[in-house]
């Protein structure tokens, strides 16, 4: 019997094609989910978005916190591009029926079924780019040049318009192209007219794109037609990445953040050299000396016009922990930058060479400092002051700085370098200080075991919004010695900053109102002077630091004439021992003892006492030596010293957890007041040397 051959297999049906298509779609969707999962299950969600504080702390013990503190959670201006936190996506409403396209058969188009709550992002990035989270997208855009970013990326879609105007992108473009050679900042007070003839004032959007455009077109004829960027607010942008930096800069100051004053405050008329040394320097205690600098020419004369008259075209160096490179500014350009800056972590002018560039600025305070604050006069202070001065001006580590910055700028928590004391004098604008005692780490700050690195929020605003509740709890520590101290220093005051204390400083200006919503113009400039020094009270710790923390010595590595870290301890001891004691009648005549023999050096006894004390151990709890790395051991000069208690938390397998891992573990736990602290992320923390 003849058998029929089996029929050929049927062609693929439409259902199988759809199955293969579904497989491809599922693969794409899985890629989207994987990308989103890397950033908390949402492409626009970012784990570094700080929460608002929940603690209703009182104002100097009063019971008016509830009626006043709500004002502190306001913002000074809206997000210029309309970005909202990613959580707001849950309130996104579906389009109404009138907005839904209708097919020819009268039924709603299939396009309506593709509506996505994050539609602006979903449609604006397309099927490929939307698989990336917003931080990854910003990283890719950071490789695009300015003209392409402005005329290409920003014009491609609504979402890319917002992403392409991310302020940090334009800041990095400017710094990489003109940071070292300097660039011009247009005066934000200049007004211009829009197309209708109305005057355009200063916007609240920052200035980096305007700076790029102004310097990219150098000819005067081109600059004449350049208008400032005017942002367009886009609805439907949900991104913690875009929202976070704006929130950390735009929040209104909570009244209780400025009202607490726990640092000792002494009128200048009641302070003497002996009292200062015995009650504050020797006990390593901060003190605010009211009115100590009110007669200085700097306090009386320094205004914007005066500073421009003596240093307008001088170039100064400004840096930021968030910026990839430093920038060189003329003082005139930097003041314009301060007036227009709305960044989370603005560039901060911290210049160590101002006295050489502009001697008049030094003349305006140096002599007055010695006459009004004799305890800081190296020539007459009987207890020893500014002992690094024996090395000579060029050979010593950096020690004095001119500090200028916009309001809301400042410095995050740090310990002053090389174990030195410091004084700080505000000249223009007020400064808010928060201190933590030696050995007591502030909330949100995670130093490495050896002290070489520290992990902390990248900006002052992020710290206030994230860790303020924990700070309030620290105020209630049963051990009074471990409680933080706070104060506000005004022009005319001088603050003593002891060695080993963690401290943070925020410039708040003269017109921020305590007890209500921050008032006045939020733009402006703050100017201050500071010096770091070694005296008899911290000499032993300085000597021990120079021996055991060579890797952490700063202020001399980038100057060829300065003594380098490996030699600093030896040269400092040698110079101290060679300084001769002089008679009061003739500074050039060496003093003899009763037997007619040459007297000991001026600081010989002080040096000998400090050497004995240094061998006994640290006099300040900010530093603790591990047994294997104490001075005198083979590893002492490697800087591998730290708190022995840190070893207890290391894994048993011998591996050491990173600073960032420990920061995440600590900050993801619940704090003492019941509020969950924000998890740390590599995007929200920075590393720096102390």
N, C-alpha and C positions, 0 to 999 in steps of 0.2 A: 504494500500500500504506500502510495506516494504521500510523503509528509510535506505539508506546506512550510516554508522557512518562516521564522518568527518575524513579525512586522517590525519595521525600524522604529526606534524610540521616537515618541512624539516631540515636536519642537518645544522649546521652553515656553511655558505658558506665561501669561501676564502676571499671574500670582507669584511665580518663581522670580520673575524680574523684580517685582515689588519686594520680594523677600531679600534678594541681594541688595537692593537699594536700601531696605530697612537696616540691613547689616552695616552698610556704610554709614548711614545716618546714626546708628547706635554707636559706631566707633567714634564718630565726630563728637557726639554728645558726651561720650565717656571722656574724651580728651578735654572737653569743656569742664566737665565735673572735676577732673584731676587738677586742671589749672586753678579752678575755683577753690578746691579743697586746700591747696597750698596757701590760701589766704582766707581761712575761716569760711569756706563754703559760699563765697560770693565774690565775683570778680571785682566788685567795687568795695568790698569790705576789707578793712585793715585792722589788725589786732593792736596797732599802736595808737588808735584814736583814744585820747585821754577822756576819762569820765569827769563830770563836774563834781566838786566836793559836795558831800552831803551833811557834813558836820555843821550844826548851827552854833558855832562857838560865840561866846559873849565878847563884848568890846570892853576890855579892861574891867571885867567882872560885872558889867551892867547886864540887865535882862532885856535889852532891846535888840537882840540879835535877829529875832524873827521878823521884825519890821524893817530892819536895815539890810540884812545880808542878802535878801533876794535881789537887791540892786546889783550885787557883785557878780551875778550870773548873767547879766546882760552883756551884749557885745557892742562895741563902739561903732561898727558899721557892718552892713550886710556883705555876704560873700559877693564879690564883684561879678562873678560869672554864674551865680545862682546855684552853686553846688550845695547839696544837702547830705547829711550823714546817710550811709547806706541803709540803715534801718528804716528810713522814711519810705523805702520802696514798698513796704507793706501797706502803705496808705495810698499808693498810686491807684487811681480809678481807671476802670476800663473805658474805652471810648463809647460815647453815646451812639444810638442807632443811626442818627443822622450823619455820624462820622464814618459809618461802616460802608464800604463800597458794595454796590448791589450788582449782581450778575444779570445777564440778559433774561434769564428765566424768572427774575424777580426774587430769587433767593439771595441771602447774604453771601458775599464773595468769600472764597476760601481764605483770602487775605485776613479776614477778621479773626479766623481761628489761629492765625499766627501771631496775634498780638502778644507782646511780651511786656511785663511790668517795667523792665529796664530797656524800653524800646529805643530810646535815644542812643544808648550805648550799643544795643543789639544791632540796630540798623546802621549806625554810624561807623562801626568797625568791620562789619561784614563777617562771613563765616570763619575766616582764618584769624584775624587779629583779635576777635572777641574771645578767643580761647585763652588769651593772656589776661592776667590780672592787671590792675592799674599801675602798680609799682613796676611790673615788667614792661608795660607799655612806655612809661616814663623813661625807663632805662634805655629802651630802643631809641626813643626820640632824642635822647642826649647825644646821639651820634650824628644828628642832622645839623647842617649848617644853618645860620640865621636866615638868609634869603629863602631857602627851601622851606624852613619852618614857618615863616611868615606868609609867603605867597602860595605855598603848596599844601602843607599839612593843615594849617589853620583854616583853609578854605575847603577842605575835603568833606567835612560833615560837621554837624553841631557838636558832637562829642569830641572830635579831634580839634575843633575850635577851642574848647575849654582845656583839653589836654595840652595843646600846643602853646597855650598861654600860661602854663604852670610857671610860676615866678622863678623857681630854681633853675629851670632850663635856660632862661635868658641871662640869669646871673652867671652861670657857668660859661656861657658863650662869651660874655664880656670879659670875665676874668682870664679865660684861656687866651683871648686875643690881645687884650690891652692891660692885663693886670700888672705886669712888670714894668711897662713903659708909661702907664698912667692914662687916664681918659677923662673926658669932660662930662660934667653933670650939669644939665640945664637947670637954671634957677626955677624952682617950682612956683615962686611967687609971681613970675611973669604970667600975665593973662593973655588969652587968645580968644578969638571968636569962632563959633561954630558956623555952619552953613547958613543959619538963619540970622546971624549977626549978634547972637547972644554971647555974653562972656562966658568962657569956660574956666572954672576954678580948678583947684587941685583935686585930683581924684584920690580915692582910697585904695588904689590898686598896686601900689609899689611903683617902681620906676625903671626896672632893668630893661624892659623892651624899649622904652623911650631912650635910655642910655645907649643901647646898641644902635638904634636908628640914628641917633645924633652923632655918634662917632663913626658909623659906617659911611656916612655921607659928609666928608670933611669940608666940601666947598660951601661958602657962605650962601651962594645962590640956591643951592639945594636945601640947606637948613632953613631958608626963609619960608619954604612951603611945607616943612615937616610939622605936622600937628601931633599933639600928644595922643597916645592910644586911649580910646574911650571904650571900655568893655561892654559887651552885650550880655545880658543875663539870659541864660538858657533854662527853660523849664524841663524837668525830667532828668537832671544830672544827679545821680546818687553815687557818691564816692567818698569813702573815708579818707582816701589818699589825698584828694584835692581839698577836703574839708578840714583835715587835721591841722595843717600848717597855718591856715587862716584862723582857726579857733585858738591856737596857741599864741596868736599875736593880737587878736581883736577883743579878748574878754575884758570886761570892765573890772577894775580892782574892787575886791570885796573890802569893805571898811575895816573889818577885823584884821586883815592882812597888814594894815599900816598902823594900827593903833597901839599894839602891845609894845611896851618899852621896858625891858628887863636888864639892859646893860647899864652899869653904873654911870651916872652922869654927874660930873663935877664942874662947877664954875671955874674958869681959868684963874680967877683971883685967889682961889683957895688951893691951887695946885702948886707944890714946890718940887724941886728935884728930888729931895730925900723922900717925900711922900710918894711921888710917882714910882720911884724905884722900889721902895719897900712894900707898898700896898698893891702895886699893879704889875710892874715888870718882874719883880722877884717871885711873886705868886702866880705869874703868867695869867693875868686876868684882864679881859677887855675893859676899856674905859673910854667914855666919850667926854672930851674936854670942851665944854661949851664956851664959845667966844675966844678960843685960843688963836684963831687966825683972822679975826675980824679987822685987825689993823694992817694986815699984809696988803701991799699994793696990788697983788694979784686979786684978792677978794674985792677990793675997792674999785679997781680999774678994768678988770677983764670983762669985756662985753664982746658981742659979735664984731662990732666995728673995730674995737681995739685989737682983737686978735688978728683980724684981717689986715689991719694997718702994719702990724709987725711981722706977720708970717703968712700973708696971703698966698704967695707963690712957692712957699716951702713945701716939699713933698714929705708925707708921713705914711707910715705903713699901717694898714688895717687888716685884721683877720677875723675869721668866724669859724667855730667848730663845725659848722655845716657846709662851709665853702671849700672847694677843692684846692684853691690857691689864695695867697694873700693878694692885696691890691695896694698900689701906690696912688695916693691922692694928694693933690694940693689941698691946703686947708680950705680954700674957697669952695672947691668941688666937694670936699667931704661935708661941709656944712650944708650945702645944697642937698647932698644925699641924705643927711639926717632929717631934713625937712620933709622929704618925700618918701622915706623908707617905711614900709609896713610889713617887713619880713618877720618871720618867726625868730630867726637868729641873725640879726643884722651884723654887718661888718663893724668891728669895734676897733677904734684907733687906740693902740696901746704902744706908744712910741718911746723908746729908751734913749734916743739920740737928740731929743728936742733941745737940750741945753747947748749942744754943739751947733745945731742948725739955727737956733735962734737964742743967743745968749740973753736977750732982753727978758725972755720968759723966766729964765733962771734967776736973773737979777730981781725980778718982781716978788720973789718969796724967800730966797736963800738967806739973806741977811736978817730978814724979819723973823724967820724961823728960829735962828739962834738967839735973838733977843727976847722973843716972847716965850719960847719953849726951851729953856736952858738945859733941860734933861736930854735934849736931842742935839746938843752942841758938842761935837767931837773934841773940841779944843778944851772945854771947861768941865765936861761931865766927869765927876770924880769916880763914878762907878764904871766908866768905860762905855764908849758909844761909837758906833760905826767902825768897828775894829777892822773890817775888811779894807778900810781906807788906807791901812799901812802898806798895802800892796801897790798902791798907785792907781790913778784914775783909769789908765788903759789896761792894766793887768788884772784888775779885780773883776768879779762877776757883775753882771748888770744889777743895778740897784735903784734907779729912779726912773719914773715913767710919767709922761703926760697922757691922761686918759680922757678920751672924748667919745661920745656915743649918743645916738638918738634916745628918746624916752622909751622905756620898756626894754632897753638893752641892758647889758651887765655881764656878770661872770657867774657861771654855775659853780657848784660846790667844789672847792679845792683847798689844799693846804699850801701856804706860801713856800717858795723854793728854798732849798739849802738850809732848812731849819732856822730861818731868819724871822725876827720880829718885823713889824711894819707900822707906819702911820699913814693915814689917808685923810686928805683934806678936800672936801667938796668946794669948788669955786663957783660953778654955775649949776643950779639944780640940786635937788635932794637925792639922797641915796638910802635905800632900805637894805638893812643888813640882817642876816640870820646866821648865828654862830652855833656850832656844836662842839662840845668840849673834846680835848684830845682823848682818843680811844673810843669815842662814841660816834659811830658812823651814822650820818643822816639817812632818813628813809629815801629809798630810790638810788642810793649810791653804793656801789659794790667794788671796793678796791681788791686788787689781786693780793695773794698772800704775801708776796715780797714787796708790795707797794709800788711796783714799776708802772702798773696800769690801773685805770679806774673806769668802770662802766657806769654810766649815768644818763639821765634824759639829756637830749641834745639842746634843749632850750630852757630858759627860766620859766616861760609860760607853761610848758609841758609839766615841769615839776610842780608848779602851784596847782594845776588842775588835777594832777594825778595823785600827788602824795601829801596834799595839805591836811587831809583828815588824819593821816598817821603822824604828821608833825604836831597837830593839836593834842593828840594822845601823849606824845613825848613831853609836852609841857607839864603833864601831870605825873611824871615819873616820881615814885616814892623817894628815890635818891636825888636830892636837890642838885647834887654835883653833876648829874648826868642830864639835867634839863637844858634845852637850847636857850640861847639868849637872843634878844632882838632889839633893834633900835632904828631910828631914822636920823641920819646926820644931815645937817643943813649947812649952807655956806656960812663960814665963820667958825664952824666947829672943826675939831681934829679928833679922829678916832685912832686909838691904839689897838693894833691887831697882834695878839701874842702868837708866838710860834707854836705850831702843832694843832691849831684850832681849824676845823672845817668851817668855811664861811662862803656865803653866797651874797651877791650884791645886785640890786635892781635899781636902775635909774628911774625915778618917779616924777622928776620935774618939780616945779614950785607951785603948780596950780592943780594938782590932784587933791580932791577934797576928801578929808577923812570924815567918815560918818555919813556919807551919801555916795551917789554915783560919781565916779571919777569925772572931774570937771576940767574946764579949760581946753586948750588945743593939745591934742594928743601927740602932735608932732613937735619937734624942738630938739634942743641939744643939751647935753650934760657934760660938764668939764670938771676934772679933778686932778689932783697931784698925789703921788704916793712915793714912799721910799721904803726899802727894806734894809735892815741893818743887823749887825751882830753887836751885842754888849756883854758885860760881865754876867748877866743873868742867863743867857742862853749859849755862852761860849763853849761850855762842856758838851752840850748836845751838838753844836756845830762841828766840833772836832771829831766827835764820834760818828757823825753823819758823813763827814768828808772821808773817814776811814772805811766805813762799812756800806755806804750807799753811793759808790762811785758812778754807777749807772744812772743815778737820779740827779746828779749834780747838773745844774743848768745855768744859763747866762754867760757861758764862755766858749762853748763848742764851735760857734760860727764866727768867732773873732780871732784872727791869727795872733794879735798882740796879747790876748788874754792868756792867763795861766790855764792850762788844760786840766780836766778833772783828775787825771792820774797824779799830777804834781801839786794840786791845789793845797791839800792838807799839809804837805811838807813845807811848801813855800810860805804858807800862812803862819805856821809855827816859827819859821826862821825870821820872818819879818817882824812878828810880835816881839821876839826876844831881842831884836836889834834896835828897837825904838828906845832912845835914851830919855831919861827924865831930865827936864830942864828947870832952871831957876826961874822965878817969876820976874826977876830984874832983867834977865837977858835970855830970850828963848834960844839963843845960839850957844849959850854957855852950859856945859854939862855939869850936873850937880855932884858934889862930893859928899861922902858920909863923914861922920865925926872923926875918923882916923885919916882923913884926907885922901882915902882911896875912892876910885870911881864907883859911883852908886850903881845898883842894879838897873836894868832897863825899866822903862816906865811901866810896862805891863808884865814884867817878869813874875811878880807874885801872883797876879791875876791868872797868868798862863799856867803856873804850877798848880794852883788850886783847881783850875778847870781840867787839867790833865788827870789829876787824882780822881776827880768826880766822874770824868768820862770813863775811866777804867772800871769804876764801880757799877756803871750802867746808865741807862737813859734817865734824864730828869723829867721827861715828858712822856705821857702814856700814848702819844701818837705813834711811837715806834717801839717795837719789841723784837729783840733778836732771837732767832732760832739757835739752839745750842751749837749747831755745827757751823754757824756763820757769824758768831760774835767776833768783834775786833780781836785780832791776834790769831785767829784760826786761818787755815789755808784758803778758805772761800770768802773771807770777810770782805775783800775788795771787789767782789763780783756783784754786790748789791742784792744777794739772795737772802734778805732778812725779812722777817714778817712775824705775825702772831702765831705761836705754836698751836693755838686752838684751832687754826684753820685746817691743820692736818687731820683732825678728828672727823671731818666731814668728807674726806676723800674716799673713793671706792676701795674696797679691800683687795681688789685685784692689782693694785699698784698704779692704776691710771689716775690721772688727775682731771677733775672736771674743769671746764673752761670758766672764765669769769662770766661769760654770757649765759652759760648753762646754770650757774649758781644764781645769777640775777633773775632768770626766768623762774626758777624754782621758788625763790624767795618772794618775788613780787606777784606770783600767781596765787599765793596763799591769802587767807583772809586776814585783814589787819585787826588791830585791837578794838576798833570801834565798830566792827561788824560790817564794814564796807569792803567789798572785794577789790583788791588792788589790781591794776591793769597788768596783763602778762607782758613781760619785756620782749622786745623784738629787735632784730639786728637793724631795722630801719629807724627805731626810735631811741637807740642808745649810741653813744659815741665813745671812743677810746682816746685818752690823752695822758700825757705825763703830768704828774703832780708838780 
